């Protein structure tokens, strides 16, 4: 119950008395501590912010990181029982939200009421919208969320495909530089230009750097040792050292020396997008011996080359920008609207890419940068990575859910998606929801219940990425309908209470 200027509430089942005065003091103390911690955080970023429009976004980002160091839940409940904001939607406006609550508490206690001006309160949302348009282009009428489509190799010579994508309202097309070559990429972009002439709207072109490849290599094909079973031991060797592995066990190479040299007993090594899980038993000069712990059925797992390998427990350093990437950058800098950075894990990785771009074109700051978050180390370093990038050029965060799920575990992925969406909104940079969106629909033309629910949650991002597939056009149309309906219920994570129509 609440009454008078003193205001008393019963919190839960506890007979805890809460007054407007005590709440005001608590929120004021939280605001002061948030500002103090934010100044410490922002100190790490001195000299990084060269783009003036990003400066207030970085300031809010620091405030959000400081704000989320506290457990706000008890305060939220106390505020809710007074009918006040629970401060659960402070991502894009941390201090304005706290100031608005303080203004209401002050007025409820009999003091003067000084409301926050709408332009100031919603300034963060305005900056976020501008950042999304700058990088991803204007939002078309097809959907409230932008759409990115990965181009197949055939798109280089398929004018109807590109024209249809433009007609369907696709804002961005993605070229994967792990495939094809400069000549093919140039033909793809020429088709984008032709589609623009036909439709009057040009789709943005994003090009994805391949990054360092961690793959399986050659494997030993002796005595039928191509399939491995649960509990069996497997030798994973450094490149070119397959013959040094014990002849009594199956063996396969790993292409990245730095990763394999850094493993220790108990570390997990995951193969083929996590389909095979192993645990390191011992480290050897030629590699490591592991035991199969999951992912092998009764028939066993068949060893194959060119399958992805992940080291989620192993800390190792490898340059995110490979020589192949540097060569691709020469083309990207001249022809693309943005570069997608694979395997970025630190602000130093960002600096290396930006230095390389500066060597390719003087106005490189106009080129967009998409940070693909696909490792645990990238998650841990995300604030510094984002500020180092967005402080110098238009930037987005891509939730690369494939590799990220393998790295942090499928259970943690759902939680991490939320956190990355929060951080993107706090930094006022767009977020791209990627990997396996409507995957079975793309292949069969029939969606699963689970993937439709998953795609619906993508309405909280600024952009959704679809990969290629035989039912691409149908998937785009279905996704547009789904996101259009969801936008009536949700903006970011704020419920939109439109009238219910089923009752």
C-alpha positions as CSV (number, residue, x, y, z in Angstrom):
1,X,0.0,0.0,0.0
2,X,1.2,3.6,-0.7
3,X,-0.1,6.8,0.9
4,X,0.7,10.4,1.5
5,X,4.1,12.0,0.9
6,X,5.8,9.4,3.0
7,X,4.4,6.5,0.8
8,X,4.6,3.1,2.3
9,X,4.6,-0.2,0.4
10,X,4.8,-3.9,1.4
11,X,7.5,-5.5,-0.7
12,X,6.7,-9.2,-1.4
13,X,5.8,-10.9,1.8
14,X,8.3,-9.0,3.9
15,X,7.1,-6.2,6.1
16,X,9.6,-3.8,4.6
17,X,8.7,-0.2,4.7
18,X,9.7,1.9,1.7
19,X,9.2,5.6,1.6
20,X,9.4,8.0,-1.3
21,X,12.3,9.7,0.4
22,X,14.3,6.4,0.8
23,X,13.5,5.5,-2.9
24,X,14.7,8.9,-4.0
25,X,18.0,8.5,-2.1
26,X,18.5,5.0,-3.5
27,X,17.9,6.1,-7.1
28,X,20.1,9.2,-6.6
29,X,22.9,7.0,-5.2
30,X,22.6,4.6,-8.1
31,X,22.8,7.5,-10.6
32,X,25.9,8.9,-8.9
33,X,27.6,5.6,-8.8
34,X,26.7,4.9,-12.4
35,X,28.2,8.2,-13.5
36,X,31.4,7.5,-11.5
37,X,32.0,4.0,-12.9
38,X,31.1,5.2,-16.4
39,X,33.9,7.8,-16.2
40,X,36.4,5.0,-15.4
41,X,35.1,2.8,-18.2
42,X,35.2,5.7,-20.8
43,X,38.8,6.4,-19.7
44,X,39.8,3.2,-21.6
45,X,38.5,4.8,-24.8
46,X,40.5,8.0,-24.7
47,X,41.6,8.9,-28.3
48,X,39.4,6.3,-29.9
49,X,36.4,8.4,-30.8
50,X,37.1,10.4,-34.0
51,X,33.5,10.5,-35.3
52,X,31.7,13.2,-33.4
53,X,28.2,11.7,-33.8
54,X,29.3,8.6,-31.9
55,X,30.5,10.5,-28.9
56,X,27.2,10.7,-27.1
57,X,26.5,7.1,-28.0
58,X,29.8,6.0,-26.4
59,X,28.9,8.0,-23.3
60,X,25.6,6.3,-22.9
61,X,27.3,2.9,-23.6
62,X,29.7,3.6,-20.7
63,X,26.7,4.5,-18.5
64,X,24.9,1.3,-19.4
65,X,28.0,-0.9,-18.7
66,X,28.3,0.8,-15.3
67,X,24.6,0.6,-14.6
68,X,24.5,-3.2,-15.3
69,X,27.3,-3.8,-12.8
70,X,24.6,-3.5,-10.1
71,X,21.8,-5.9,-9.3
72,X,18.8,-3.6,-10.0
73,X,16.1,-6.2,-9.3
74,X,15.1,-5.2,-5.7
75,X,14.9,-1.6,-6.7
76,X,12.8,-2.4,-9.7
77,X,10.2,-4.1,-7.6
78,X,10.0,-1.2,-5.2
79,X,9.6,1.2,-8.0
80,X,6.9,-0.9,-9.7
81,X,4.8,-0.9,-6.5
82,X,4.7,2.9,-6.6
83,X,3.5,2.8,-10.2
84,X,6.8,4.2,-11.4
85,X,9.1,3.1,-14.2
86,X,11.0,-0.1,-13.4
87,X,14.0,1.2,-15.3
88,X,14.1,-2.0,-17.3
89,X,14.2,-0.1,-20.6
90,X,17.2,2.1,-20.0
91,X,19.5,0.7,-22.8
92,X,19.4,3.7,-25.1
93,X,19.0,6.4,-22.3
94,X,20.5,5.4,-19.0
95,X,20.8,8.8,-17.2
96,X,17.6,10.3,-18.7
97,X,15.7,7.2,-17.4
98,X,17.1,7.7,-13.9
99,X,16.6,11.4,-14.1
100,X,12.9,10.9,-15.1
101,X,12.4,8.6,-12.1
102,X,14.0,11.1,-9.8
103,X,11.8,13.8,-11.1
104,X,8.7,11.8,-10.4
105,X,9.8,10.8,-6.9
106,X,10.7,14.5,-6.1
107,X,7.2,15.6,-7.3
108,X,5.4,12.8,-5.5
109,X,7.2,13.9,-2.3
110,X,5.8,17.4,-2.7
111,X,8.8,19.0,-4.5
112,X,8.8,20.8,-7.9
113,X,8.2,18.7,-11.0
114,X,10.8,19.1,-13.8
115,X,10.0,16.6,-16.6
116,X,12.7,15.5,-19.0
117,X,12.1,17.0,-22.4
118,X,11.1,14.4,-25.0
119,X,13.9,15.3,-27.4
120,X,16.4,14.7,-24.7
121,X,14.8,11.5,-23.3
122,X,14.5,9.9,-26.8
123,X,17.8,11.2,-28.2
124,X,19.4,7.8,-28.0
125,X,16.7,6.2,-30.1
126,X,17.1,8.9,-32.6
127,X,20.8,8.3,-32.8
128,X,20.3,4.5,-33.1
129,X,17.8,5.0,-36.0
130,X,20.3,7.3,-37.8
131,X,23.2,4.8,-37.3
132,X,21.1,2.0,-38.8
133,X,20.2,4.1,-41.8
134,X,23.7,5.3,-42.4
135,X,25.1,1.7,-42.5
136,X,22.2,-0.4,-43.7
137,X,20.4,2.1,-45.9
138,X,16.9,3.4,-45.8
139,X,14.2,1.0,-44.5
140,X,11.9,-0.2,-47.3
141,X,8.2,-0.7,-46.9
142,X,8.4,-4.5,-47.0
143,X,9.1,-5.0,-43.3
144,X,10.0,-3.0,-40.1
145,X,13.3,-4.9,-40.0
146,X,15.9,-4.7,-42.7
147,X,16.9,-7.8,-44.6
148,X,20.3,-9.1,-45.7
149,X,20.6,-12.0,-48.1
150,X,23.8,-14.0,-48.8
151,X,24.4,-14.3,-52.5
152,X,25.1,-17.7,-54.1
153,X,27.9,-17.9,-56.7
154,X,25.2,-18.1,-59.5
155,X,24.1,-14.6,-58.7
156,X,27.1,-13.3,-60.7
157,X,25.2,-14.2,-63.9
158,X,21.6,-14.3,-62.7
159,X,20.0,-10.9,-63.4
160,X,16.4,-12.1,-62.6
161,X,17.6,-13.3,-59.1
162,X,19.1,-9.9,-58.2
163,X,16.1,-8.0,-59.6
164,X,13.7,-10.1,-57.6
165,X,15.7,-9.5,-54.4
166,X,15.4,-5.7,-55.0
167,X,11.7,-6.0,-55.8
168,X,11.1,-7.8,-52.6
169,X,12.6,-4.9,-50.6
170,X,15.9,-6.5,-49.6
171,X,18.2,-3.8,-48.2
172,X,21.5,-5.5,-48.2
173,X,23.2,-8.3,-50.2
174,X,26.2,-10.2,-48.7
175,X,29.1,-11.6,-50.7
176,X,31.1,-14.2,-48.8
177,X,34.8,-13.7,-49.8
178,X,35.6,-17.3,-48.6
179,X,34.2,-18.3,-52.0
180,X,34.7,-17.2,-55.6
181,X,37.2,-14.5,-56.7
182,X,37.5,-10.8,-57.7
183,X,36.0,-11.4,-61.2
184,X,33.0,-13.2,-59.8
185,X,32.5,-10.6,-57.1
186,X,32.6,-7.8,-59.7
187,X,29.9,-9.5,-61.8
188,X,27.7,-9.9,-58.7
189,X,28.0,-6.1,-58.0
190,X,27.3,-5.4,-61.6
191,X,24.0,-7.3,-61.2
192,X,23.2,-5.2,-58.1
193,X,23.7,-2.1,-60.2
194,X,21.5,-3.4,-63.0
195,X,18.8,-4.3,-60.5
196,X,19.0,-0.7,-59.2
197,X,18.5,0.7,-62.7
198,X,15.4,-1.5,-63.0
199,X,13.9,-0.8,-59.6
200,X,15.1,2.6,-58.8
201,X,16.7,1.4,-55.5
202,X,20.2,0.1,-55.0
203,X,20.8,-2.6,-52.4
204,X,23.9,-2.1,-50.2
205,X,26.7,-4.5,-50.8
206,X,28.5,-6.1,-47.8
207,X,31.5,-8.3,-48.2
208,X,32.5,-10.9,-45.6
209,X,36.2,-11.6,-44.9
210,X,36.9,-15.3,-44.5
211,X,39.2,-14.8,-41.5
212,X,41.6,-17.5,-40.2
213,X,40.4,-20.9,-41.1
214,X,40.4,-23.5,-38.3
215,X,39.5,-26.7,-40.2
216,X,40.2,-30.4,-40.2
217,X,42.8,-31.4,-42.8
218,X,44.0,-34.8,-44.0
219,X,43.1,-37.9,-42.0
220,X,44.6,-41.3,-41.8
221,X,42.7,-43.8,-43.9
222,X,44.3,-47.1,-42.8
223,X,42.5,-50.2,-41.7
224,X,39.1,-48.6,-42.0
225,X,39.9,-46.0,-39.3
226,X,37.6,-43.4,-40.8
227,X,34.7,-43.7,-38.3
228,X,35.1,-43.1,-34.6
229,X,32.8,-44.0,-31.7
230,X,31.9,-42.6,-28.4
231,X,34.6,-43.1,-25.8
232,X,37.3,-43.8,-28.5
233,X,40.6,-41.9,-28.6
234,X,41.5,-39.7,-31.5
235,X,44.8,-38.1,-32.5
236,X,44.5,-34.5,-33.7
237,X,47.8,-33.4,-35.2
238,X,49.5,-30.3,-36.4
239,X,49.6,-29.7,-40.1
240,X,51.9,-32.2,-41.9
241,X,52.5,-34.4,-38.8
242,X,49.9,-37.0,-39.3
243,X,52.4,-39.8,-39.5
244,X,53.7,-39.0,-36.0
245,X,50.4,-39.9,-34.3
246,X,50.2,-43.4,-32.8
247,X,49.3,-46.0,-35.4
248,X,46.8,-47.6,-33.0
249,X,44.3,-44.8,-33.2
250,X,42.5,-42.8,-35.9
251,X,44.1,-39.4,-36.7
252,X,43.2,-36.2,-38.4
253,X,45.0,-32.9,-38.9
254,X,44.0,-29.4,-37.6
255,X,45.0,-26.6,-39.9
256,X,45.7,-24.0,-37.2
257,X,48.9,-24.6,-35.4
258,X,48.5,-21.9,-32.7
259,X,45.2,-23.4,-31.4
260,X,46.4,-26.9,-31.1
261,X,49.7,-25.9,-29.4
262,X,47.7,-24.1,-26.7
263,X,45.3,-26.9,-25.7
264,X,45.7,-28.5,-22.3
265,X,44.1,-31.6,-20.7
266,X,40.4,-31.2,-20.1
267,X,40.0,-28.6,-22.9
268,X,37.2,-29.3,-25.4
269,X,37.8,-29.5,-29.1
270,X,34.6,-29.4,-31.2
271,X,34.5,-30.6,-34.8
272,X,32.0,-30.0,-37.6
273,X,30.0,-27.1,-36.1
274,X,29.9,-29.0,-32.8
275,X,28.6,-32.2,-34.2
276,X,31.5,-34.0,-32.6
277,X,32.7,-33.1,-29.1
278,X,36.0,-34.3,-27.7
279,X,38.0,-33.7,-24.5
280,X,41.8,-33.4,-24.5
281,X,43.6,-36.2,-22.7
282,X,47.2,-35.2,-23.3
283,X,49.2,-32.7,-25.2
284,X,51.9,-34.1,-27.5
285,X,54.7,-32.4,-29.6
286,X,52.8,-33.4,-32.7
287,X,49.4,-32.4,-31.5
288,X,46.9,-33.8,-28.9
289,X,45.1,-37.0,-28.0
290,X,41.4,-36.6,-27.3
291,X,38.5,-38.7,-26.3
292,X,35.2,-38.6,-28.1
293,X,32.6,-37.4,-25.5
294,X,29.5,-36.7,-27.6
295,X,28.2,-36.6,-31.2
296,X,29.0,-40.1,-32.3
297,X,26.0,-42.4,-33.0
298,X,26.0,-46.2,-33.3
299,X,27.5,-46.0,-36.8
300,X,30.2,-43.7,-35.5
301,X,31.3,-40.3,-36.8
302,X,32.9,-40.2,-40.2
303,X,36.1,-38.2,-40.3
304,X,36.2,-35.6,-43.1
305,X,38.5,-32.8,-44.2
306,X,37.5,-29.1,-44.4
307,X,35.2,-29.3,-41.3
308,X,35.2,-26.5,-38.8
309,X,37.1,-26.9,-35.5
310,X,36.4,-24.9,-32.4
311,X,38.5,-24.5,-29.2
312,X,36.0,-23.0,-26.7
313,X,38.2,-23.5,-23.6
314,X,41.6,-22.6,-25.1
315,X,43.0,-19.1,-25.0
316,X,45.2,-18.5,-28.0
317,X,46.2,-15.5,-30.2
318,X,46.0,-15.5,-33.9
319,X,45.7,-12.5,-36.2
320,X,42.1,-12.0,-37.3
321,X,43.3,-10.4,-40.5
322,X,44.9,-13.0,-42.8
323,X,47.0,-12.4,-45.9
324,X,44.0,-13.6,-48.0
325,X,41.8,-11.1,-46.2
326,X,44.3,-8.3,-46.9
327,X,44.2,-9.2,-50.6
328,X,40.4,-9.2,-50.6
329,X,40.4,-5.8,-48.9
330,X,41.8,-4.2,-52.1
331,X,38.6,-5.1,-53.9
332,X,36.3,-4.5,-50.9
333,X,37.7,-1.0,-50.3
334,X,36.9,0.0,-53.9
335,X,33.5,-1.7,-54.4
336,X,31.7,-2.5,-51.1
337,X,29.5,-0.5,-48.8
338,X,30.7,-2.4,-45.8
339,X,33.2,-5.1,-44.7
340,X,32.2,-7.9,-42.4
341,X,35.0,-8.8,-40.0
342,X,35.2,-12.5,-39.2
343,X,37.0,-13.8,-36.0
344,X,37.5,-10.3,-34.6
345,X,38.3,-10.7,-30.9
346,X,40.0,-7.6,-29.6
347,X,40.3,-3.8,-30.2
348,X,43.7,-4.5,-31.6
349,X,42.1,-6.7,-34.3
350,X,39.9,-3.7,-35.2
351,X,42.8,-1.4,-35.3
352,X,44.7,-3.7,-37.7
353,X,41.7,-3.8,-40.1
354,X,41.3,0.0,-40.0
355,X,45.0,0.5,-40.6
356,X,44.7,-1.8,-43.6
357,X,41.7,0.0,-45.0
358,X,43.5,3.4,-44.5
359,X,46.1,2.0,-46.9
360,X,43.5,1.3,-49.5
361,X,41.5,4.5,-49.7
362,X,41.8,7.9,-48.1
363,X,38.1,8.1,-47.2
364,X,38.0,4.6,-45.6
365,X,35.9,6.0,-42.6
366,X,32.9,6.1,-44.9
367,X,33.1,2.3,-45.3
368,X,30.9,0.4,-42.9
369,X,32.2,-2.2,-40.5
370,X,30.2,-5.3,-39.3
371,X,31.7,-7.0,-36.2
372,X,31.0,-10.7,-36.4
373,X,30.7,-11.9,-32.8
374,X,31.5,-15.6,-32.9
375,X,33.9,-16.4,-30.1
376,X,33.9,-16.2,-26.3
377,X,36.9,-13.8,-26.4
378,X,35.0,-11.5,-28.7
379,X,32.1,-11.4,-26.2
380,X,34.3,-10.5,-23.4
381,X,36.0,-7.7,-25.3
382,X,32.8,-6.5,-27.0
383,X,32.6,-3.0,-25.4
384,X,36.1,-2.1,-26.4
385,X,35.7,-3.7,-29.9
386,X,32.5,-1.7,-30.6
387,X,34.0,1.6,-29.4
388,X,37.2,1.1,-31.3
389,X,35.2,0.4,-34.5
390,X,32.3,2.8,-34.2
391,X,34.6,5.6,-33.0
392,X,36.0,5.8,-36.5
393,X,33.5,4.4,-39.0
394,X,29.8,3.3,-39.2
395,X,29.5,0.0,-37.3
396,X,27.1,-2.9,-36.6
397,X,27.2,-6.0,-34.5
398,X,26.4,-9.3,-36.1
399,X,25.3,-12.1,-33.8
400,X,27.0,-14.9,-35.7
401,X,25.0,-17.6,-34.0
402,X,26.6,-20.6,-35.7
403,X,30.1,-20.4,-34.4
404,X,29.0,-18.5,-31.3
405,X,26.7,-21.4,-30.2
406,X,29.6,-23.9,-30.6
407,X,31.9,-21.6,-28.6
408,X,29.7,-20.8,-25.7
409,X,27.2,-23.7,-25.8
410,X,23.7,-23.9,-27.1
411,X,22.1,-23.3,-23.7
412,X,24.1,-20.0,-23.2
413,X,23.4,-18.8,-26.8
414,X,19.8,-17.8,-26.0
415,X,21.0,-15.7,-23.1
416,X,23.9,-14.2,-25.1
417,X,21.5,-13.1,-27.9
418,X,19.7,-11.0,-25.4
419,X,22.8,-9.5,-24.0
420,X,24.2,-8.6,-27.4
421,X,20.9,-6.9,-28.3
422,X,21.1,-4.9,-25.1
423,X,24.7,-3.8,-25.7
424,X,24.0,-2.9,-29.3
425,X,21.0,-0.7,-28.2
426,X,23.1,0.9,-25.4
427,X,25.9,1.7,-27.9
428,X,23.3,2.8,-30.4
429,X,24.7,0.7,-33.2
430,X,22.6,-1.7,-35.3
431,X,22.5,-5.4,-34.6
432,X,22.2,-8.1,-37.3
433,X,20.5,-11.3,-36.4
434,X,22.3,-14.0,-38.4
435,X,22.8,-17.8,-39.0
436,X,20.2,-20.5,-39.7
437,X,17.2,-18.1,-39.8
438,X,14.4,-20.1,-41.4
439,X,16.9,-22.7,-42.5
440,X,14.5,-25.6,-43.1
441,X,12.1,-23.3,-44.8
442,X,14.9,-22.3,-47.2
443,X,15.6,-25.9,-48.0
444,X,12.1,-27.5,-48.1
445,X,9.6,-24.6,-48.4
446,X,8.0,-25.7,-45.1
447,X,9.0,-23.9,-41.9
448,X,9.3,-25.6,-38.5
449,X,7.4,-24.3,-35.5
450,X,10.7,-23.7,-33.7
451,X,12.3,-21.7,-36.4
452,X,9.3,-19.4,-36.9
453,X,9.4,-18.6,-33.2
454,X,13.1,-18.0,-33.5
455,X,12.7,-15.7,-36.5
456,X,9.9,-13.8,-34.6
457,X,12.4,-12.8,-32.0
458,X,14.6,-11.3,-34.7
459,X,12.2,-8.4,-34.7
460,X,14.2,-6.8,-31.9
461,X,17.3,-6.5,-34.2
462,X,17.8,-3.9,-36.9
463,X,18.5,-6.5,-39.6
464,X,18.0,-10.2,-40.2
465,X,20.3,-12.2,-42.5
466,X,19.0,-15.1,-44.7
467,X,21.4,-17.5,-46.4
468,X,20.8,-18.9,-49.9
469,X,18.4,-21.7,-50.6
470,X,15.9,-22.9,-53.2
471,X,13.0,-21.3,-51.4
472,X,14.6,-18.0,-50.7
473,X,11.9,-15.8,-52.2
474,X,9.1,-17.6,-50.3
475,X,11.1,-17.3,-47.1
476,X,11.6,-13.5,-47.6
477,X,7.8,-13.0,-48.1
478,X,7.0,-15.2,-45.1
479,X,9.6,-13.4,-42.9
480,X,8.2,-10.0,-43.9
481,X,4.7,-11.0,-42.8
482,X,6.0,-12.4,-39.6
483,X,8.2,-9.4,-38.7
484,X,5.4,-7.0,-39.7
485,X,3.0,-8.7,-37.2
486,X,5.6,-8.8,-34.5
487,X,6.4,-5.1,-34.8
488,X,2.8,-4.4,-33.7
489,X,3.6,-6.1,-30.4
490,X,7.3,-5.2,-29.7
491,X,9.9,-2.5,-30.3
492,X,13.2,-3.9,-29.2
493,X,12.2,-5.5,-25.9
494,X,9.4,-3.0,-25.1
495,X,5.9,-4.5,-25.4
496,X,3.6,-2.5,-27.7
497,X,0.1,-2.9,-26.3
498,X,-2.0,-2.7,-29.5
499,X,-5.7,-3.9,-29.1
500,X,-6.0,-7.7,-28.9
501,X,-8.1,-8.9,-31.8
502,X,-8.7,-12.5,-30.9
503,X,-11.0,-11.9,-28.0
